[in-house]
């Protein structure tokens, strides 16, 4: 199962910083995550697509295509928008 790492407020919403999620594509991993943690889905998705300021990486590379295949060894990281100054 791919490992999903959550950052900032997403960790609070899911109650953990890391999960193992079943899926063969990035989209199925995200869908499974949203089913298990609907509040995370509300924070990262808009009309079944990533929100405009959400960064999703696969093994350290920015990915936006939900059809991208994933393997059991992959690491998916999800970063919400972070304000600072």
C-alpha positions in Angstrom: 0.0 0.0 0.0 1.3 3.5 -0.8 2.1 5.7 2.2 0.3 9.0 2.3 1.9 11.7 4.3 -0.2 14.7 5.5 1.1 18.1 6.5 -0.1 21.1 8.6 -3.8 21.2 9.3 -4.4 18.0 7.3 -2.7 16.1 10.1 -5.1 17.5 12.6 -8.1 16.7 10.4 -7.0 13.0 9.9 -5.6 12.6 13.5 -2.3 11.3 12.1 0.6 12.4 10.0 0.9 9.2 7.9 -1.4 6.5 6.6 -1.2 3.4 4.3 -3.9 3.7 1.7 -4.9 1.0 -0.9 -4.9 2.1 -4.5 -3.3 1.5 -7.9 -3.6 5.1 -9.2 -3.2 8.4 -7.5 -6.9 9.0 -7.9 -7.9 5.8 -6.1 -5.5 6.6 -3.3 -7.0 10.1 -2.9 -10.6 8.7 -3.1 -9.8 6.1 -0.4 -8.3 8.8 1.8 -11.4 11.0 1.4 -13.7 8.0 2.2 -11.7 7.3 5.4 -11.3 11.0 6.4 -14.1 13.1 4.8 -12.8 16.3 6.5 -9.5 15.9 4.7 -11.5 15.6 1.5 -13.3 18.8 2.2 -10.0 20.6 2.7 -8.2 19.3 -0.4 -10.9 18.8 -3.0 -13.1 21.2 -5.0 -15.6 19.5 -7.3 -13.6 16.2 -7.2 -10.4 17.9 -8.2 -7.5 19.2 -6.1 -8.0 22.6 -4.7 -6.0 25.4 -6.4 -3.4 25.7 -3.7 -3.0 22.0 -2.7 0.3 20.5 -3.6 0.4 16.7 -4.1 3.7 14.9 -4.7 4.5 11.4 -5.6 8.0 10.4 -4.4 9.0 14.1 -4.2 7.6 15.1 -7.7 4.6 17.4 -8.1 1.8 15.4 -9.7 -1.7 16.6 -10.8 -2.8 13.7 -13.0 -5.0 11.4 -10.9 -4.5 8.6 -13.4 -0.8 8.3 -12.4 0.0 4.7 -11.3 1.2 4.1 -7.8 3.0 1.1 -6.2 3.2 -0.2 -2.7 6.6 1.5 -2.2 5.4 5.0 -3.3 5.1 8.0 -1.0 2.3 10.4 -1.7 2.5 13.7 0.2 -0.3 16.3 0.4 0.5 19.9 1.4 -2.3 22.4 2.1 -1.8 26.1 1.5 0.3 27.6 4.2 0.2 31.3 4.9 3.1 33.1 6.4 4.8 36.4 6.5 
